[in-house]
Amino acid sequence: NAGVTQTPKFQVLKTGQSMTLQCAQDMNHNSMYWYRQDPGMGLRLIYYSASEGTTDKGEVPNGYNVSRLNKREFSLRLESAAPSQTSVYFCASSEFGQGGEQYFGPGTRLTVT
Amino acid sequence: GENVEQHPSTLSVQEGDSAVIKCTYSDSASNYFPWYKQELGKRPQLIIDIRSNVGEKKDQRIAVTLNKTAKHFSLHITETQPEDSAVYFCAASKNTDKLIFGTGTRLQVFP
């Protein structure tokens, strides 16, 4: 099992460009998440999907859109990148229920110039 | 919404000493409290968790305690080793899978 995978590992964008971060899991989990990690800020939830076909906003959704393509895949799109979106992005998945372990991907380091 | 505060932001200890990291949460309905460890350049990984119907949980050298009345929970690491050096995050959630994380504690264990 690969667990949770993310592509790309690194990306540099210019202000105003768009891109999609890809995430896939092979653990048959129902729930998937996107976080951003900034120094001194911890992990902040951008969007999550409790099950296939549903998505909900987290703490910091502005400037992002998501798609739960199927049970395995959950993508994050930046339509018009801004320098404030420079961050490390982590995807995670878990079995749906009353809380439980979240399994994280390796992260994507994004720089917006 | 839920807010989780974590202290201290950095912690340095001598190998073999104990380390304690504390978190407070704001929503009394929160009922699940995990701790994640993130080594430099790596992904966060769960090391221990506790639910609100339990006051303490241990796993070898790590333990977590929960005080629901005061709305705080703590991570205790005994007999620290250099490989314990990492950033530790607490989190809280209530009846959902949506976790709210603290801002992290960078633990350094000196040999």
Chai-1 contact restraints between the chains, C-beta under 6 A:
chainA,res_idxA,chainB,res_idxB,connection_type,confidence,min_distance_angstrom,max_distance_angstrom,comment,restraint_id
A,S31,B,D97,contact,1.0,0.0,6.0,A-B,restraint_1
A,G42,B,F101,contact,1.0,0.0,6.0,A-B,restraint_2
A,G42,B,G102,contact,1.0,0.0,6.0,A-B,restraint_3
A,G42,B,T103,contact,1.0,0.0,6.0,A-B,restraint_4
A,G42,B,G104,contact,1.0,0.0,6.0,A-B,restraint_5
A,L43,B,F101,contact,1.0,0.0,6.0,A-B,restraint_6
A,Y48,B,K98,contact,1.0,0.0,6.0,A-B,restraint_7
A,S94,B,D97,contact,1.0,0.0,6.0,A-B,restraint_8
A,Q98,B,N95,contact,1.0,0.0,6.0,A-B,restraint_9
A,G99,B,Y32,contact,1.0,0.0,6.0,A-B,restraint_10
A,G99,B,S93,contact,1.0,0.0,6.0,A-B,restraint_11
A,E101,B,L46,contact,1.0,0.0,6.0,A-B,restraint_12
A,F104,B,R43,contact,1.0,0.0,6.0,A-B,restraint_13
A,F104,B,P44,contact,1.0,0.0,6.0,A-B,restraint_14
A,P106,B,R43,contact,1.0,0.0,6.0,A-B,restraint_15
